[in-house]
Amino acid sequence: MSAAKITLPSHRAYLALALPLTLSTITTPLLGAADTAIIGHLNHPAYLGGVAVGTLIFNTLYWLFGFLRVSTSAFTAQAVGAGDREEGIAALARPALLALAIGLAFIALQNPILSAALNLIDPAPGVAAQAALYYEIRIWGAPLTLLNYVLIGWLMGLSRLKATLCVQIAMNVANIALDVLFVRALDWDVAGVAAATLIAEGLACAAGFVLVLRSRMWRQWRADRSARWKAWFRASKWRSIVSANGDLMIRTACLLAMFNLFTSRSAGLGTELLAANAILLQLHYIMAYFFDGFGNASSIYAGQARGARSVPLLRRTLRLSWLWTAIVAVALTIAYGLVKGPAIGLFTEHAGIQELAAAYSGWLLGFPISAGIGLVFYGVFTGMTETRPIRNSMLISLALFLPAMFALVPAYQNNGLWMSFLVFALGRSVFLALYVPRLCRKIK
């Protein structure tokens, strides 16, 4: 195949990518949000706390290997830009094998993982029991969930937006419907929430495989008699994957360390405050995934720019990323300010938890402005597979968060915790932005 013809994207073309990707990515936190909302309407705060802790454990497991989606999308987009069909298929096969191996390892090590997680978070006994119940059901979906990351990443890299969106929406519709059935109708409580998510993730993985098999790239590769399976195992390509994914794993480890410490400190402030902060974190995830949709669009264009070695395309991608980061940050700040009260009410009917969440909800007004650059330009850097700046910016941000938390929480309690959270968010934006001027030199 020859290199793909490169057309510089207009604002309309960028939004045509970004908006469907936003709808697709925002369904990810909706899995946790749906679980939190359904269980939050039950009477006992330990149920909500247990789902919050259980969700944190899986966020830790899955986000640590979130590079499977991100790097798959990047390497696929680069293959599209270079017009290399064989490498495009290999960009799916390599991480799929890795995802399956990691998922099976999670199942084999499920007991020590749960024990270590509960010892680290140290929730109240009632919360710990519910978290363990949630975990012991959902852990069996680990291989399917990680394979789903790869499948979605590959479809994103091909700009198969409708397919990606359909898979994600179907997963969430199934999850919510099963939540209602298992929790409301059958009274399975926390076990029902976990079972609903497990089944929904399995259905999404099956749908993703169907879409891959029906894709043009897959059908053309299968029809090409010169296609070689050996390309999947080229040592140089595996080294590139290991290098990029190692940096992204460190990045995610820093992010998860911050969230784990945040949740652990929340648990130390009481079960109701843990539940209130869990609701606010769900609202934060929704805002973050709005940015991720634009980051994914920037990642696709940046990956195509690197594959085609097109500096004009990269420069255009950078300009679009700066502008739309600012627009989305302002829009999200205004929108959250208008709906934060009713939004909290969607997650729980418990009056005490609602009051606590409302008391601290103002801190999230600073999140879009603080975190926007870090979230959108994360997409640019991953699309280019320039991952060291991502790693370095997160290490520095964590180094700022730790002393802020240890100094501010004893003095200001939960307000200090949220102040530390914003220090981390701002740090990841500032220190990643410092690397942006160097990007164009990478493909000249």
Secondary structure, 3 states (H helix, E strand, C coil): CCCCCCCCCCHHHHHHHHHHHHHHHCHHHHHHHHHHHHHHCCCCHHHHHHHHHHHHHHHHHHHHCCHHHHHHHHHHHHHHHHCCHHHHHHHHHHHHHHHHHHHHHHHHCHHHHHHHHHHHHCCCHHHHHHHHHHHHHHHHHHHHHHHHHHHHHHHHHCCCHHHHHHHHHHHHHHHHHHHHHHHHHCCCHHHHHHHHHHHHHHHHHHHHHHHHHCCHHHHHHHHCCCCCHHHHHCHHHHHHHHHHHHHHHHHHHHHHHHHHHHHHHHHHCCHHHHHHHHHHHHHHHHHHHHHHHHHHHHHHHHHHHHHHCCHHHHHHHHHHHHHHHHHHHHHHHHHHHHHHHHHHHHHCCCHHHHHHHHHHHHHHHHHHHHHHHHHHHHHHHHHCCCCHHHHHHHHHHHHHHHHHHHHHHHHHHHHHHHHHHHHHHHHHHHHHHCCHHHHHHHCC
